[in-house]
Amino acid sequence: MICPECEISMESMGYGDEKCPKCNHIEYSESEEAFENRMNTTSKGKDK
């Protein structure tokens, strides 16, 4: 993915998220709401 700020290639952080090495802008592969829902379910030990 290309950073919308710097227009250079972003680096993968795992889970499909990418981070710009220049400005530290982060692009998530899912919405923050979906991410938090996933984190909440895993930390509570529940299955979706």
N, C-alpha and C positions, 0 to 999 in steps of 0.2 A: 504494500500500500504506500501511497505517497502522502507525506505530511501536508495538510491543508495550509499550514502556516509557512513552512520553509520550502515546500515543493521538492523535498529530497526523500529518498527511500527511508522508510521506517523499519526498525528492527523488531522481530518477533519476540514477545515476552512469554509465549506459551498460551494455551487456551484460546488461541486465535487473536489475542490482544496484541497490538503493536505500539511501539513507543519511538518517538523521534529522538535520535541521538543528539540533535542540535538544540532543540527548544524544550525537550521533554514532554511534548504534547502526546497524549495517549488516545488511541482509537480502540474502543472496545468492540469485540465481535458480537456482543449482545447488549441490549439496553442495560442501564445500571439497575433498573427495577428487576429485570430477569436475573442479573448477576446476584443481587442481594437476596432474591428469593431462593436461588440455588445455594448460596452460602448459608442462609438461615436453615434450610432443610438439611443440609449436610451436617451443620454444627449441632443440630438437635437430634441427629441420627434417624430422621424420618426419610422414607423413600417417597419419591413423587409418584 
